[in-house]
Amino acid sequence: MTKNNWQVLSEEQFSAFEEVRENGETNMLDTPKVAELTNNFLTIDQVSTIISHYDELNKKYPLVRGSYA
C-alpha cells in the first residue's frame, strides 16, 4: 500500500488505529509499536498511511473517533 492509497483502508482498520490512539499506550509515530498494539491487524505501512491521511479518514468514518474514550 502506498501512502496515497488511503481510500482502501476500511472502517475496521481506522477503528483499530483509533483504539490504540485513544488508549494512549504509545507515541503514535512509533509505527511498529502501533501495529503491534493492534495485534498486527494493521501493518506498519497501514499505520503510516493512516497518520498521513488521518483527517480524510476521520471525515470518511466520523463515528469512529471518540468511540473508545
Long-range contacts (C-beta under 8 A, 24 or more apart in sequence): 1-43, 1-45, 1-46, 1-49, 2-49, 3-48, 3-49, 3-52, 3-53, 5-49, 6-49, 6-50, 6-52, 6-53, 6-56, 6-57, 9-46, 9-49, 9-50, 9-53, 9-57, 11-60, 11-61, 11-64, 13-41, 13-42, 13-46, 13-50, 14-50, 14-57, 14-58, 14-60, 14-61, 14-64, 15-61, 15-64, 15-67, 16-41, 16-42, 17-42, 17-47, 17-50, 18-64, 18-65, 18-67, 18-68, 19-68, 22-66, 22-68, 22-69, 23-68
